[in-house]
Amino acid sequence: MSPLNLSRRRLFLKMKIAQFASIGFISLALFGCDKFSKTPTPTTSMKAREPVIALALGGGGAKGFSHIGVIKVLESHGIKPKIVTGTSAGSFVGSIYASGQTPYQLQSLALKLQESDIRDLTLNRQGIILGQKLQDYVNRNVGNKPIEKFPIRFAAVATRLDNGQKADFIKGNAGQAVRASCSIPNVFVPATIGKQKYVDGGLVSPIPVKTARDMGADIVIAVDISARPAGNRPANMWGLLDQTINIMGQQSINEELKQANVVIQPKVGHLGTLDLKSSNQAILEGEKAAQAQIRQVETAIANFKKSPAAFKPAPRPKF
């Protein structure tokens, strides 16, 4: 073979090798693209968060034991609030619950409670009950923990005597805060905390729903035990005082309840404001009222989980 033909043959072989190599690279590339296109792209789905549920407990003296019945029913359905707010009697029950006591422990305390445990009569131009026994009783039953150490976030609502403004106690001495919240004017001597004097929170916030919202609640369950005029005369001075305070605060009650998702109203109007012996009956009325509304509570929770808010961070507390 001549040198010319040999050179041509070598050139032809090189071209063939290059052609096969190109086909191989193209095949590999196409195979890779095909494989990539068939691999499903992983997707991440956001999970709805659990709502921040708050329990707003209103005032009403011994009728406030009905709050215990409400709490019992809610917990029996797996509903446990992350926030508890209370006014007057609501702060009394709410503080002990928020400190970690179970509903059944609360019931046991209520059934054993005597007037002498929390009532200390005094001769004072500003009131006939001092309130120190009430303060000490609460502190004993919360394990002497300050409010900020409670496992459930808690606020006791009182009224500043100097300017009539609402005061939300979210830290500090629990018994002192409850004493302030329960200090019915002219009955209890106003509670002094620091340099300020405080009276019953029912004067400005009978059912503290707004406080619960300000603390970051998505869902607020309000428990209303307020005494409304029903054409009948109050049985005694204490009943008259309770009804008078609620008449004065009727507009506040209505405004607060508008902000609640669910309102539970135990039928306790026939019970005495200071009748501690009716505690068991009050608890039973709370249970009945809560059971009647439990479907509404569950619906509110289910609706929240389907709402856009469930896929956003929880509301930032204002305090």
Secondary structure, DSSP 8 states (H G I E B T S, - for coil): --HHHHHHHHHHHHHHHHHHHHHHHHHHHHHHHHHHHHS-------------EEEEE---GGGGGHHHHHHHHHHHTT---SEEEEETHHHHHHHHHHTT--HHHHHHHHHH--HHHH--EEEETTEEE--HHHHHHHHHHTTT-BGGGSSSEEEEEEEETTT--EEEE-SSBHHHHHHHHT--TTTB--EEETTEEEEEGGGT-SS-HHHHHHTT-SEEEEE-------SS--SSHHHHHHHHHHHHTHHHHHHHHHT-SEEE----TTS-TT-GGGHHHHHHHHHHHHHHHHHHHHHHHHHHHTSGGGGS-------
